[in-house]
Structures are given as C-alpha cells and as structure tokens.
Amino acid sequence: MRCGDHGVRAIGVPWVDSGSRFTALFEELLIRRLGETSILAVARLLDLSWDQVTA
C-alpha cells in the first residue's frame, strides 16, 4: 500500500500467513505439485527458483 504521508507500507491480508511470501492457496498448489514431480519441475512450471520452492 502506498501512503502519501508514510510511503510504501505492507499490510496484512487474511489469505496470507504472517511472514509468508505466498498465499495459502498457492502454497497448497506447490505442495500438491511436489507430491507429483520433482522440485526442479515444480520450479520450472511455476517460474520459481529452487530456493523459493524449498523454503
């Protein structure tokens, strides 16, 4: 969120866990895909780095 007085601020939303970079729904998608294929394949499919998938 961009505030004219305070600059850019992060705000919490109910569909993201605190400290998470992804929504809960996206994390569920990652977990389901990891059950079907390799980390590298999931990373390529979802255009993520190895570290993002394994974090």
CORVENVEN-V547987 format. One record per residue. RES is the residue in three letters. PHI is phi in radians with two decimals (* if undefined). Layout:
((RES,PHI) (RES,PHI))
This chain:
((MET,*) (ARG,-1.87) (CYS,-1.97) (GLY,-1.09) (ASP,-1.58) (HIS,-2.02) (GLY,1.44) (VAL,-1.45) (ARG,-2.30) (ALA,-1.51) (ILE,-2.14) (GLY,-1.40) (VAL,-2.26) (PRO,-1.19) (TRP,-1.68) (VAL,-2.24) (ASP,-1.24) (SER,-0.99) (GLY,1.49) (SER,-1.45) (ARG,-1.59) (PHE,-2.21) (THR,-1.27) (ALA,-1.07) (LEU,-1.14) (PHE,-1.18) (GLU,-1.08) (GLU,-1.10) (LEU,-1.04) (LEU,-1.01) (ILE,-1.10) (ARG,-1.10) (ARG,-1.15) (LEU,-1.13) (GLY,-1.29) (GLU,-1.85) (THR,-2.68) (SER,-1.42) (ILE,-1.04) (LEU,-1.07) (ALA,-1.13) (VAL,-1.13) (ALA,-1.03) (ARG,-1.16) (LEU,-1.04) (LEU,-1.77) (ASP,0.96) (LEU,-2.12) (SER,-1.45) (TRP,-0.96) (ASP,-1.10) (GLN,-1.15) (VAL,-1.27) (THR,-1.56) (ALA,-1.31))
